[in-house]
Amino acid sequence: LTANSVYQIVSRCCYKYKQKKTNPHLLRDMIVTHVRKNGDASEKELEALALFMGHSIQMQRDSYDRRTLEQKVSPAVKLMQDMNSLGGGGIL
């Protein structure tokens, strides 16, 4: 298989199933965006995915992390709320 034939196969298959034009780069973008948005993947898994795709983890973060600032900080806010409820303390 050549790079061009893989490109054509992916493009045709995506169009066949979703009736939308796409390409391998867009498909890769959708996969990484989905994985990052769900937050299920560990840092090691994200790093492995980045390396598999020929990226650095920093490039992956910069290019594919489409979460809002609120979405990015929500785990920290939840952690602080949980800590406050356990200790009755005054962090937040």
MDTraj code that builds the backbone (N, CA, C; nanometers):
import mdtraj as md
import numpy as np

residues = "LEU THR ALA ASN SER VAL TYR GLN ILE VAL SER ARG CYS CYS TYR LYS TYR LYS GLN LYS LYS THR ASN PRO HIS LEU LEU ARG ASP MET ILE VAL THR HIS VAL ARG LYS ASN GLY ASP ALA SER GLU LYS GLU LEU GLU ALA LEU ALA LEU PHE MET GLY HIS SER ILE GLN MET GLN ARG ASP SER TYR ASP ARG ARG THR LEU GLU GLN LYS VAL SER PRO ALA VAL LYS LEU MET GLN ASP MET ASN SER LEU GLY GLY GLY GLY ILE LEU".split()
xyz = np.array([
    [0.0824, -0.1186, 0.0000],
    [0.0000, 0.0000, 0.0000],
    [0.0869, 0.1250, 0.0000],
    [0.0459, 0.2183, -0.0779],
    [0.1162, 0.3466, -0.0790],
    [0.0396, 0.4446, 0.0090],
    [0.1033, 0.5546, 0.0410],
    [0.0368, 0.6582, 0.1211],
    [-0.0872, 0.7089, 0.0485],
    [-0.0760, 0.7247, -0.0821],
    [-0.1895, 0.7743, -0.1606],
    [-0.3062, 0.6747, -0.1601],
    [-0.2757, 0.5448, -0.1696],
    [-0.3842, 0.4455, -0.1705],
    [-0.4538, 0.4395, -0.0340],
    [-0.3779, 0.4515, 0.0738],
    [-0.4385, 0.4555, 0.2070],
    [-0.5276, 0.5787, 0.2200],
    [-0.4799, 0.6902, 0.1723],
    [-0.5564, 0.8153, 0.1742],
    [-0.6897, 0.7960, 0.1014],
    [-0.6847, 0.7364, -0.0160],
    [-0.8063, 0.7147, -0.0950],
    [-0.9008, 0.6156, -0.0283],
    [-0.8488, 0.5079, 0.0293],
    [-0.9318, 0.4085, 0.0975],
    [-1.0042, 0.4718, 0.2163],
    [-0.9302, 0.5438, 0.2976],
    [-0.9900, 0.6090, 0.4148],
    [-1.0958, 0.7097, 0.3705],
    [-1.0636, 0.7893, 0.2713],
    [-1.1590, 0.8898, 0.2225],
    [-1.2871, 0.8253, 0.1720],
    [-1.2736, 0.7200, 0.0930],
    [-1.3923, 0.6517, 0.0385],
    [-1.4756, 0.5865, 0.1481],
    [-1.4097, 0.5196, 0.2409],
    [-1.4827, 0.4526, 0.3495],
    [-1.5579, 0.5530, 0.4377],
    [-1.4940, 0.6618, 0.4709],
    [-1.5605, 0.7638, 0.5521],
    [-1.6816, 0.8203, 0.4792],
    [-1.6662, 0.8449, 0.3506],
    [-1.7782, 0.8991, 0.2740],
    [-1.8907, 0.7961, 0.2639],
    [-1.8543, 0.6704, 0.2460],
    [-1.9541, 0.5640, 0.2337],
    [-2.0406, 0.5541, 0.3597],
    [-1.9792, 0.5655, 0.4768],
    [-2.0521, 0.5458, 0.6014],
    [-2.1125, 0.6724, 0.6596],
    [-2.0571, 0.7873, 0.6287],
    [-2.1061, 0.9120, 0.6883],
    [-2.1522, 1.0158, 0.5863],
    [-2.1347, 0.9875, 0.4590],
    [-2.1702, 1.0796, 0.3514],
    [-2.1077, 1.2188, 0.3727],
    [-1.9865, 1.2166, 0.4256],
    [-1.9106, 1.3395, 0.4457],
    [-1.7706, 1.3189, 0.3921],
    [-1.7217, 1.4207, 0.3231],
    [-1.5843, 1.4126, 0.2743],
    [-1.4892, 1.4290, 0.3916],
    [-1.3904, 1.3435, 0.3934],
    [-1.2884, 1.3518, 0.4975],
    [-1.1588, 1.2953, 0.4424],
    [-1.0571, 1.2942, 0.5253],
    [-0.9278, 1.2399, 0.4858],
    [-0.8598, 1.1852, 0.6104],
    [-0.7498, 1.1131, 0.5946],
    [-0.6839, 1.0543, 0.7124],
    [-0.6437, 1.1570, 0.8184],
    [-0.6052, 1.2764, 0.7759],
    [-0.5641, 1.3790, 0.8724],
    [-0.6829, 1.4250, 0.9565],
    [-0.7966, 1.4438, 0.8918],
    [-0.9167, 1.4833, 0.9639],
    [-0.9635, 1.3710, 1.0560],
    [-0.9545, 1.2490, 1.0106],
    [-0.9914, 1.1338, 1.0930],
    [-0.9017, 1.1270, 1.2171],
    [-0.7743, 1.1470, 1.1979],
    [-0.6791, 1.1485, 1.3101],
    [-0.7150, 1.2614, 1.4068],
    [-0.7481, 1.3766, 1.3531],
    [-0.7884, 1.4910, 1.4335],
    [-0.9120, 1.4569, 1.5177],
    [-1.0104, 1.3909, 1.4560],
    [-1.1334, 1.3549, 1.5266],
    [-1.1049, 1.2551, 1.6390],
    [-1.0185, 1.1588, 1.6134],
    [-0.9863, 1.0568, 1.7143],
    [-0.9179, 1.1204, 1.8349],
    [-0.8159, 1.1999, 1.8106],
    [-0.7417, 1.2616, 1.9213],
    [-0.8308, 1.3590, 1.9972],
    [-0.9100, 1.4373, 1.9255],
    [-1.0007, 1.5315, 1.9912],
    [-1.0987, 1.4563, 2.0809],
    [-1.1532, 1.3463, 2.0314],
    [-1.2471, 1.2660, 2.1096],
    [-1.1801, 1.2090, 2.2344],
    [-1.0624, 1.1523, 2.2185],
    [-0.9910, 1.0928, 2.3314],
    [-0.9582, 1.1989, 2.4357],
    [-0.9104, 1.3141, 2.3913],
    [-0.8736, 1.4201, 2.4850],
    [-0.9964, 1.4787, 2.5531],
    [-1.1047, 1.4938, 2.4780],
    [-1.2260, 1.5555, 2.5334],
    [-1.2905, 1.4670, 2.6391],
    [-1.2908, 1.3356, 2.6171],
    [-1.3522, 1.2437, 2.7135],
    [-1.2761, 1.2390, 2.8447],
    [-1.1465, 1.2625, 2.8393],
    [-1.0662, 1.2619, 2.9606],
    [-1.0429, 1.1232, 3.0192],
    [-1.0713, 1.0193, 2.9414],
    [-1.0548, 0.8820, 2.9897],
    [-0.9102, 0.8341, 2.9830],
    [-0.8339, 0.8909, 2.8930],
    [-0.6990, 0.8416, 2.8680],
    [-0.6004, 0.8974, 2.9712],
    [-0.5094, 0.8117, 3.0132],
    [-0.4035, 0.8546, 3.1045],
    [-0.2987, 0.9334, 3.0256],
    [-0.2102, 0.9975, 3.0982],
    [-0.1021, 1.0715, 3.0315],
    [-0.0155, 0.9771, 2.9484],
    [0.0089, 0.8556, 2.9988],
    [0.0894, 0.7583, 2.9239],
    [0.0187, 0.7172, 2.7953],
    [-0.1127, 0.7001, 2.8004],
    [-0.1881, 0.6636, 2.6809],
    [-0.1882, 0.7773, 2.5791],
    [-0.2041, 0.9000, 2.6282],
    [-0.1996, 1.0151, 2.5377],
    [-0.0613, 1.0293, 2.4743],
    [0.0428, 1.0059, 2.5537],
    [0.1787, 1.0126, 2.5005],
    [0.2002, 0.9042, 2.3956],
    [0.1532, 0.7829, 2.4226],
    [0.1669, 0.6735, 2.3261],
    [0.0929, 0.7057, 2.1969],
    [-0.0269, 0.7621, 2.2084],
    [-0.1040, 0.8006, 2.0901],
    [-0.0297, 0.9079, 2.0110],
    [0.0266, 1.0049, 2.0809],
    [0.1021, 1.1112, 2.0136],
    [0.2224, 1.0531, 1.9394],
    [0.2971, 0.9675, 2.0051],
    [0.4153, 0.9079, 1.9418],
    [0.3755, 0.8208, 1.8232],
    [0.2678, 0.7445, 1.8384],
    [0.2184, 0.6594, 1.7301],
    [0.1834, 0.7432, 1.6071],
    [0.1334, 0.8645, 1.6314],
    [0.0936, 0.9535, 1.5222],
    [0.2082, 1.0424, 1.4741],
    [0.3249, 1.0264, 1.5330],
    [0.4396, 1.1060, 1.4905],
    [0.4419, 1.2454, 1.5489],
    [0.3782, 1.2638, 1.6637],
    [0.3736, 1.3935, 1.7304],
    [0.4437, 1.3850, 1.8647],
    [0.4767, 1.4999, 1.9182],
    [0.5180, 1.5058, 2.0580],
    [0.3900, 1.5256, 2.1395],
    [0.3953, 1.4948, 2.2677],
    [0.2778, 1.5139, 2.3528],
    [0.2413, 1.6627, 2.3583],
    [0.3414, 1.7493, 2.3571],
    [0.3149, 1.8941, 2.3598],
    [0.2454, 1.9391, 2.2315],
    [0.2904, 1.8876, 2.1177],
    [0.2260, 1.9233, 1.9907],
    [0.0815, 1.8738, 1.9900],
    [0.0592, 1.7541, 2.0456],
    [-0.0770, 1.7002, 2.0526],
    [-0.1649, 1.7905, 2.1391],
    [-0.1126, 1.8316, 2.2535],
    [-0.1896, 1.9214, 2.3415],
    [-0.2218, 2.0523, 2.2706],
    [-0.1210, 2.1093, 2.2094],
    [-0.1394, 2.2392, 2.1445],
    [-0.2359, 2.2324, 2.0267],
    [-0.2305, 2.1231, 1.9518],
    [-0.3096, 2.1132, 1.8289],
    [-0.4495, 2.0571, 1.8493],
    [-0.4664, 1.9655, 1.9436],
    [-0.5916, 1.8910, 1.9506],
    [-0.6738, 1.9134, 2.0761],
    [-0.6246, 1.9894, 2.1695],
    [-0.7014, 2.0112, 2.2923],
    [-0.7977, 2.1268, 2.2691],
    [-0.9220, 2.0931, 2.2452],
    [-1.0226, 2.1943, 2.2127],
    [-1.1180, 2.2219, 2.3286],
    [-1.0781, 2.1763, 2.4480],
    [-1.1620, 2.2032, 2.5633],
    [-1.1579, 2.3516, 2.5974],
    [-1.2679, 2.3997, 2.6554],
    [-1.2714, 2.5372, 2.7030],
    [-1.1914, 2.5456, 2.8324],
    [-1.1616, 2.6672, 2.8754],
    [-1.0899, 2.6855, 3.0014],
    [-1.1700, 2.6247, 3.1161],
    [-1.3010, 2.6414, 3.1128],
    [-1.3868, 2.5843, 3.2178],
    [-1.3743, 2.4314, 3.2211],
    [-1.3723, 2.3697, 3.1048],
    [-1.3581, 2.2241, 3.0988],
    [-1.2205, 2.1804, 3.1495],
    [-1.1178, 2.2601, 3.1204],
    [-0.9826, 2.2242, 3.1629],
    [-0.9658, 2.2328, 3.3139],
    [-1.0287, 2.3309, 3.3776],
    [-1.0094, 2.3490, 3.5218],
    [-1.1123, 2.2749, 3.6063],
    [-1.2163, 2.2196, 3.5440],
    [-1.3224, 2.1544, 3.6227],
    [-1.2713, 2.0398, 3.7113],
    [-1.1745, 1.9565, 3.6678],
    [-1.1252, 1.8537, 3.7604],
    [-1.0606, 1.9131, 3.8864],
    [-0.9911, 2.0253, 3.8721],
    [-0.9283, 2.0894, 3.9880],
    [-1.0347, 2.1482, 4.0806],
    [-1.1390, 2.2071, 4.0227],
    [-1.2476, 2.2629, 4.1030],
    [-1.3165, 2.1511, 4.1806],
    [-1.3433, 2.0389, 4.1143],
    [-1.4076, 1.9259, 4.1814],
    [-1.3187, 1.8725, 4.2933],
    [-1.1898, 1.8613, 4.2681],
    [-1.0969, 1.8145, 4.3710],
    [-1.1007, 1.9060, 4.4935],
    [-1.0986, 2.0356, 4.4708],
    [-1.1020, 2.1319, 4.5816],
    [-1.2340, 2.1214, 4.6577],
    [-1.3439, 2.1050, 4.5857],
    [-1.4741, 2.0899, 4.6519],
    [-1.4779, 1.9628, 4.7351],
    [-1.4238, 1.8534, 4.6786],
    [-1.4190, 1.7272, 4.7534],
    [-1.3333, 1.7409, 4.8793],
    [-1.2210, 1.8097, 4.8670],
    [-1.1333, 1.8284, 4.9829],
    [-1.2042, 1.9112, 5.0897],
    [-1.2773, 2.0121, 5.0475],
    [-1.3504, 2.0957, 5.1437],
    [-1.4590, 2.0154, 5.2143],
    [-1.5273, 1.9298, 5.1400],
    [-1.6367, 1.8534, 5.2028],
    [-1.5824, 1.7487, 5.3005],
    [-1.4647, 1.6959, 5.2744],
    [-1.4059, 1.5971, 5.3644],
    [-1.3506, 1.6585, 5.4918],
    [-1.2841, 1.7712, 5.4750],
    [-1.2171, 1.8302, 5.5903],
    [-1.2941, 1.9418, 5.6543],
    [-1.4067, 1.9775, 5.5954],
    [-1.4803, 2.0918, 5.6493],
    [-1.3952, 2.2165, 5.6452],
    [-1.2945, 2.2129, 5.5599],
    [-1.1950, 2.3182, 5.5620],
    [-1.2262, 2.4355, 5.4729],
    [-1.1320, 2.5207, 5.4656],
    [-1.1540, 2.6465, 5.3975],
    [-1.0680, 2.6691, 5.2760],
    [-1.0539, 2.5692, 5.1899],
    [-0.9768, 2.5924, 5.0678],
    [-1.0591, 2.6746, 4.9708],
    [-1.1862, 2.6373, 4.9540],
    [-1.2762, 2.7132, 4.8649],
    [-1.3947, 2.7612, 4.9419],
])
top = md.Topology()
chain = top.add_chain()
for i, resn in enumerate(residues, 1):
    res = top.add_residue(resn, chain, resSeq=i)
    for name in ("N", "CA", "C"):
        top.add_atom(name, md.element.get_by_symbol(name[0]), res)
traj = md.Trajectory(xyz[None], top)
